[in-house]
Amino acid sequence: MAAVYGGVEGGGTHSKVVLISEDGQILAETEGPCTNHWLVGTDKCLEAINEMVRQAKQKAGLDMGTPLISLGMSLSGGEQKDAIMKLIEEMETRYPGLSKSYHITTDAIGAMATASERGGVVLISGTGSNCKLVNVDGTQVGCGGWGHLMGDEGSAYWISHLAVKTVFDATDNLVPPPHDITHVKKAMFDYFQVSDLMGILTHLYRTFEKSKFAGFCRILAEGASTGDLLCCFLFGQAGQVLAQHVVAVLPQADKSLFEGELGLPILCVGSVWNSWHLLKKGFTQVLSQASSSSFSRFSLLTLNHSSAVGGASLGAKSIGRTLPLDYTANASVFYTHTFNSQ
């Protein structure tokens, strides 16, 4: 059998696997559940990855008993070295025929490896959020990525939580809401299928599911698109705090990142970016305040292929192999902004 490499995109809600031939062609893709081991535990994480790879092998018509050359995993929650080593050891023990080698990196780094070899900023806003600056020399600087108890600012979870908190605070007369809460309160009750604030507590504590809670963001986006002022405000706040992540990593950016025709490339990953029109004003306002003679332009890009492709590429590199990827086909620019002259 010809050499086949695997890649995993492990998200907080959904995950994907791709199998790639040694000439860079995608042979098969499969989808599966959350594989963030901090959220679902090691057992469920590894079981889901194994099952997705098996399904992909079957789709590609590959021998189920023949291991992949490498499996590169781009995982949400894939930061801590000790946890990564434990995952790899468990994978090798439980599924010895799955792959000859394994490599784990974060979802942000996998996304960048899919889009470019020249570096840039990866800004994730899906169920959770994270930001990574990757310089041309491979050095990295991060902001965020600490999970919903310590961060996730600008994510679907964060927007949903801010909406719910605004309703609670307004009802308690603790903090005046920036706009009328009527629409958001009704949408909240409808989404969580409760009739009062006490009912929401079940979803916050007893039966809390991060992805379920984050799903309320989609309803809020619909409200913003129909003109509800509080919904619009929430996304405006998200745009601002997402931009602040970029501002936080800018001081460590190599000057070469600003010199291309795109200006600073910012790769936007995650479902919240589908509401760019709602984020735009707050996002551009914050970045304009950080503009300078060197930082005078930026472009936002979106992936055309799963970051599992980048995971596969990094997995191959970890054993000294190179997968030929067409980066121009892997990502597209959807917005470019040039600041006024300094």
Buried (B, 14 or more C-beta within 10 A) or exposed (E): EEBBBBBBBBBBBBBBBBBBBBEBEBBBBBEBBBBBBBBBEBEBBBBBBBBBBBBBBEBBEBEEEEBBBBBBBBBBBBBEEEBBEEBBEBBBEEBEEBBEBBBBBBBBBBBBBBBBEBBBBBBBBBBBBBBBBBBEEEEBBBBBBBBBEEBBBBBBBBBBBBBBEBBBBBEEEEEEBBBEBEBBBEBBBEBBEBEEBEEBEEBEEEEEEBBBBBBBBBBBBEBBBEEBBBBBBBBBBBBBBBBBBBBBBBEEBBEEBBEEEBBBBBBBBBBBBBBBEBBBBBBBEBBEEBBEEBBBBBBBBBBBBBBBBBBBBBBBBBBEBEBEBEEEEBBEEEBEBEBEEE
